[in-house]
Amino acid sequence: MKIVHVTYGFQLGGIETMLCNIVNEQSGLGHDVSIIVINDIVNSELRESLDDRIRFICLKRRVGSKSFVHVLKLNRVIYSIGPDIIHLHYSSIARYLFDPLRKLNVCVTLHAMCTKQNSEYLYKTRHIYAISNVVKEDIKRCTGLNSETVYNGINPELIKTKKENRQDRDFRIVQVSRLVHTIKGQHILIKAISELVGKGYEHVTLDLIGGGESLEYLSDMVKELKIEKHVRFLGAQSQSYIFEHLCEYDLFVQASIYEGFGITVAEAMAAKVPVLVSDTDGPMEVIDYGKYGYYFKNGDVEDCAAKIELFINGKNDANITEAAYMRVSEVFDVKATAANYIRKYKEIISYSPKQS
């Protein structure tokens, strides 16, 4: 099967990293896989992690450009490949496709909760996939369109697992997310750390992995709270770095205010690191509403600090962590994600106008 994935950029981030994992699996299953990247945003390390058999094409459009030349390039490349399936990872890309007779087999995955920007062009594709049941319900509520859930997947076997808790060092906490505090909620976690330090927990540290527009705001907050010794900004890191070092932490916290899934939560579960999430819909679905992790009230600094305190004092249920590890292997393995998409593609092709 010839599969073409189309995205805007290919940099370190949840969507692109997930896409990299899926296409590698699909290529490994013997399919002819291509990635078309529209904008001139390509991370070389992520690019090098692709299977050599995958065709990688960057159209090198400048971000924000309205040039029609790149629309022509996109369609020329697609028609030269002659794909059985075109899988979009942003619905707005659908407006660039030349398909007056609607003979192209096009599907799209919505990787986040609905906004006007990311859902405006969903109607242009006949096959819509959601990364969680929460996103599926949100698509229906916001647009009236039906979709199917295909969970994002990770590579559990590549993630180093935590062996034991050491009692002779700091209690280490980590959040892995883009630094966009209005969405990812890092400011909530920073304030919770400040509260804990104020209560005498001097051995608590927080590492924030990820880059983004809120770096200055969050750095200033850390300085104002005088907790510079307790909080580090590690910047964007590669998937291999994260998989190697997650196991070194005592607690993973996802403080998101809005989140459609929470792939990094699943990665922490695979590392056998206890997880604490805000009770927003996506991460709650990942931990099955408390069965495989702990949660705090979304946006509530005091509740976040109180739940972290449970872990510091060893009052959390260690059995949950082991059960969470098993859940990831059974539900969120990228092999299952890739195979699921292949099944969906075959269904699309079987009902395609080309077959009539």
C-alpha positions, 0 to 999 in steps of 0.5 A: 500500500502506498501511504502519504502522510502530510504535515506542516513541520517535522520538529521535536514535539508530540505530533511529529514524534508520534508520526515518526514512530507510526511511519517507521512501523508502517514501513516495517510492515512492508508498506510504501510510506512517504512524508511530505512536510510543507514548511521549512521546519525540519529537525535533523535528529528526528529526520535521521530517526526515520526508516531509510525506506521512507520517502521524505519530501520537504516543500520548504515553504516559509512559515506563513507564506501564502504563495500558491507555488507550494500548493502546486508543488504539494499536488504535483508530488502527491500525484507523482507518488500516486498514493492509495491513502493520503493521511493529513495531520492538520485538517487545514491541509485539505484545502490545498488538495486538488481533488474536484472528483473526490477520488483521492482517499484522504483521511485526517487525524485531529491531535488535540481538542477542537479549536476553530483553527484546527477543525475548520476544514475537517468537513473536507475529509470523509474520514476523521480520526481522533487521538482519544475518545475525549477528542472524538466527543469534542469533534462531534460537539463542535462540528457535528461530524463523526470520527473514530478513535485511534489512540496515539502509540509509543515504543514501550520497549525503547523506554528505560524503566525505573528500578527502585526509589533512592532515599538519599537524594532529592525528590525529583519531579518532571513535566515534559511539554511545550512551554505554553503555560496557558495550555500545558499549565507549567505555572500551576506546577511551579507554584505548587513547588513553591508551596512545598518548599515553603512547607520545608520540603527543601529536597524537592526539584522540578525539571521542565523539559520542552521549549516554547513561548512561555519560557521567559514568563515561567523563568521570571515566575521562578525568580519571583518565587525564589525557587531557582535552586529547585526548578530547571528548564532543560529545553526541548530534548530528543525522544531518545534523551527522554526515553533514557532519562525519564526513569531517573525521576520520582514523579511525572506531573502533567499539569495541563489545562487543556489536553486531548490525550497526553502521550508523555503521560503514557511514556512516563507510565512505560518508564514505571514512573508514578504519574500525577495529572490534572483532571482534564479529559485527555490525561484522565482517559490515559490513566483511566480516571484514576485507575492507573495514576493520580490526579488533582483538580485542574488549575488548583495549586493547593490540590496539586501540592497536596497530591505531590506531598503524598508521593514525597511521603510515600503514601501513594499506592506503588501497585498502581505504577506496575499496573500502569506499565501493563496498561501502556503495553496493552493499549498504547503501543505504537505497533497497535496504533500503526496496525489500526491505521492500516486497517482503517486505510483498507476500509477507506480503499474498499469503499473508494470511488476508484473501486466502483 
